[in-house]
Amino acid sequence: MYKLLIRPILFWFDPEKVHYFTFSLIRFLCKIPGFPSLFKSMYEVKDPRLEREVFGLKFKNPVGLAAGFDKDAKLYNELSDFGFGFIEIGTLTPKPQDGNPKKRLFRLREDSAIINRMGFNNGGVSAAAERLCKNKGVLIGGNIGKNKNTPNDEAVSDYETCFEALYDHVDYFVVNVSSPNTPNLRALQDKEPLTALLNTLQQKNLKTTKPKPILLKIAPDLTDEQLLDIIDIINETKIAGVIATNTTISREGLQSGNQSETGGLSGKPLTKRATEVIRFLSEKSNKSFPIIGVGGIHSAEDALEKIEAGASLVQLYTGFIYEGPALVKSINKAILRHK
């Protein structure tokens, strides 16, 4: 129904406007008695064999919603009704910011892809933390970044601010230094600044009464040498794991007219590269840390490939938009069949 009827209608309109319209529609429907239960009955797969314990947390199933969809933690309770095992909110920054000028979100239908140059648009970490007080038992990841106007040599303080504001409200943290849409942000992936950033956060984390898992989200455009550096950094800083991968700046093999737009590319063109990065990190590290696999998952087979490559959990974003919520159920059922 989604791909035959709902998606064609939604895809007639501007993608950013459709995103907010869809949010409003889901929020409205979930206020009507019976609709949350209906969504759960349609999309949720309950089975103890789907449960995963990863970096000390218990996930009811290994399929999550990636950061960027619910940036401001406004719809995480409702989105969990679509069968997700966990929801990642953000990317959040210390101060509210509008992000980049519109138009900044583009569909590439021929490629089943999206290009975005949103630029960490969000209402600020404090506002999101307040909304997370209404959590009804959803396992939440908090994806954190720096404000656009914060210079890189002061970026650590932005991440510390976000960590402190979200600490009581999220189950794990994700350090985002890999978005291509904030000027110079990816320079923080270099070994020296990244090690300093993660060490600072981890030291702050270890001083708390109950340290939270800290993960690093990396770009798919890193070289093998840079990926080996990532492994060294994780081993040195003792953070919990990696999310592989963020969007790509590559435009190789695209067919759509929008391919010349600047920003990060997500969707099917990223499928192969994201899986390659997962496999490389898993093999070269001797599986010494967990990996959340994300990038180009548009089918159950795509998800299984990432799990077989070494991912402990997977996340959806663009595939969720193109394939609909039935994809979550399809992946979980496929995982059960391959047990």
URFENRA-V769863 format. One record per pair of residues at least 6 apart in sequence whose ideal C-beta (glycine too) atoms are under 7 Angstrom apart, sorted by the first residue. I is the first residue (numbers start at 0). J is the second residue. If there is no record, write none. Layout:
i & j
I & J
I & J
//
This chain:
i & j
1 & 323
1 & 325
2 & 322
2 & 323
6 & 323
9 & 17
10 & 106
14 & 104
14 & 105
14 & 106
15 & 101
15 & 104
22 & 73
22 & 74
25 & 74
25 & 77
26 & 74
26 & 77
28 & 34
29 & 35
29 & 77
29 & 80
35 & 80
38 & 80
38 & 81
39 & 80
42 & 81
42 & 82
42 & 324
42 & 325
42 & 327
42 & 328
43 & 82
44 & 60
44 & 82
44 & 328
44 & 331
44 & 332
46 & 335
48 & 335
48 & 338
49 & 59
49 & 60
49 & 61
49 & 331
49 & 334
49 & 335
50 & 57
50 & 58
50 & 59
51 & 58
51 & 61
51 & 311
51 & 312
53 & 289
53 & 311
53 & 312
54 & 171
54 & 212
54 & 239
54 & 240
54 & 289
55 & 212
56 & 138
56 & 170
56 & 171
56 & 212
58 & 84
58 & 85
58 & 138
58 & 312
59 & 84
60 & 84
60 & 331
61 & 84
61 & 312
61 & 313
61 & 334
62 & 83
62 & 84
62 & 313
62 & 315
62 & 327
62 & 330
62 & 331
63 & 83
63 & 84
63 & 85
63 & 86
63 & 87
63 & 312
63 & 314
64 & 78
64 & 83
64 & 86
64 & 87
64 & 314
64 & 315
64 & 319
65 & 87
65 & 293
65 & 314
65 & 315
65 & 316
66 & 87
66 & 88
66 & 89
66 & 90
66 & 142
66 & 173
67 & 316
68 & 316
69 & 75
69 & 78
69 & 86
69 & 88
70 & 88
70 & 89
70 & 90
70 & 120
70 & 121
71 & 121
71 & 122
71 & 126
71 & 127
72 & 88
72 & 127
72 & 130
72 & 131
73 & 130
75 & 86
75 & 88
75 & 137
75 & 139
76 & 134
76 & 135
76 & 137
78 & 86
79 & 86
79 & 137
81 & 324
81 & 327
82 & 324
82 & 327
82 & 328
82 & 331
83 & 327
84 & 138
85 & 138
85 & 140
86 & 137
86 & 139
87 & 140
87 & 142
87 & 173
87 & 314
88 & 127
88 & 139
88 & 141
88 & 142
89 & 141
89 & 142
89 & 143
90 & 119
90 & 121
90 & 142
90 & 143
90 & 144
90 & 175
90 & 178
91 & 121
91 & 124
91 & 127
91 & 141
91 & 142
91 & 143
91 & 161
92 & 119
92 & 121
92 & 123
92 & 124
92 & 144
92 & 145
92 & 146
92 & 157
92 & 161
93 & 123
93 & 124
93 & 146
93 & 157
93 & 160
93 & 161
94 & 123
94 & 146
95 & 121
95 & 122
95 & 123
96 & 119
96 & 120
96 & 121
96 & 146
96 & 147
97 & 120
98 & 117
98 & 118
98 & 119
98 & 120
99 & 116
99 & 117
99 & 118
99 & 180
103 & 115
103 & 116
103 & 117
104 & 113
104 & 115
104 & 117
105 & 113
105 & 114
105 & 257
105 & 260
106 & 113
107 & 113
107 & 114
107 & 253
107 & 255
107 & 257
107 & 258
108 & 255
109 & 254
109 & 255
110 & 253
110 & 254
110 & 255
110 & 266
110 & 267
110 & 268
111 & 266
111 & 267
111 & 297
111 & 321
112 & 264
112 & 265
112 & 266
112 & 267
112 & 268
112 & 317
113 & 265
113 & 266
113 & 317
114 & 257
114 & 260
114 & 262
114 & 263
114 & 264
115 & 262
115 & 263
116 & 180
116 & 261
116 & 262
117 & 180
118 & 147
118 & 180
118 & 181
119 & 144
119 & 147
119 & 178
119 & 181
124 & 160
124 & 161
124 & 164
124 & 165
125 & 164
128 & 164
128 & 165
128 & 168
131 & 139
131 & 168
131 & 169
132 & 168
138 & 170
139 & 169
139 & 170
140 & 169
140 & 170
140 & 171
140 & 173
141 & 165
141 & 169
141 & 172
141 & 173
142 & 173
142 & 175
143 & 158
143 & 161
143 & 162
143 & 172
143 & 173
143 & 174
143 & 175
144 & 175
144 & 178
144 & 181
145 & 154
145 & 157
145 & 158
146 & 157
147 & 181
147 & 182
149 & 157
151 & 183
151 & 186
151 & 187
151 & 192
154 & 187
154 & 196
155 & 195
155 & 196
155 & 199
158 & 174
158 & 196
158 & 200
159 & 199
159 & 200
159 & 203
162 & 172
162 & 200
162 & 203
166 & 207
166 & 211
169 & 211
170 & 211
171 & 211
171 & 212
171 & 214
172 & 211
172 & 213
172 & 214
173 & 214
173 & 216
173 & 242
174 & 196
174 & 197
174 & 200
174 & 213
174 & 215
174 & 216
175 & 216
176 & 184
176 & 185
176 & 187
176 & 188
176 & 193
177 & 185
177 & 188
177 & 216
177 & 217
177 & 218
177 & 245
178 & 184
178 & 245
178 & 263
179 & 185
179 & 246
179 & 248
179 & 262
179 & 263
180 & 262
180 & 263
185 & 218
187 & 193
187 & 196
188 & 217
188 & 218
190 & 228
190 & 232
193 & 232
194 & 232
194 & 235
194 & 236
197 & 215
197 & 232
197 & 236
197 & 238
198 & 236
200 & 213
201 & 213
201 & 236
201 & 237
201 & 238
204 & 210
204 & 211
204 & 213
212 & 239
213 & 238
213 & 239
214 & 238
214 & 239
214 & 240
214 & 241
214 & 242
214 & 291
215 & 238
215 & 241
216 & 242
216 & 245
217 & 229
217 & 241
217 & 243
217 & 244
217 & 245
218 & 244
218 & 245
219 & 244
219 & 245
219 & 247
219 & 269
219 & 272
219 & 273
219 & 276
219 & 294
220 & 247
220 & 248
220 & 249
223 & 279
226 & 276
226 & 279
226 & 280
227 & 283
229 & 241
230 & 280
230 & 283
230 & 284
233 & 241
233 & 288
234 & 287
239 & 288
239 & 289
240 & 288
240 & 289
240 & 290
240 & 291
241 & 280
241 & 288
241 & 290
242 & 291
242 & 293
243 & 273
243 & 276
243 & 277
243 & 280
243 & 290
243 & 292
244 & 273
244 & 276
244 & 293
244 & 294
245 & 263
246 & 263
246 & 264
246 & 265
247 & 263
247 & 264
247 & 269
247 & 272
248 & 263
249 & 264
250 & 258
250 & 264
252 & 268
253 & 268
265 & 316
265 & 317
266 & 295
266 & 317
267 & 295
267 & 297
268 & 295
269 & 294
269 & 295
270 & 294
270 & 295
270 & 301
273 & 292
273 & 293
273 & 294
273 & 295
274 & 304
274 & 305
274 & 308
277 & 290
277 & 292
277 & 305
277 & 308
277 & 309
277 & 310
278 & 308
278 & 309
280 & 290
280 & 309
281 & 290
281 & 308
281 & 309
286 & 309
289 & 311
290 & 309
290 & 310
290 & 311
291 & 310
291 & 311
291 & 312
291 & 313
291 & 314
292 & 305
292 & 310
292 & 313
293 & 313
293 & 314
293 & 316
295 & 301
296 & 302
296 & 305
296 & 313
296 & 315
296 & 318
297 & 318
297 & 321
297 & 322
299 & 329
299 & 330
299 & 333
302 & 313
302 & 330
303 & 333
303 & 337
305 & 313
306 & 313
315 & 326
315 & 327
318 & 326
319 & 326
//
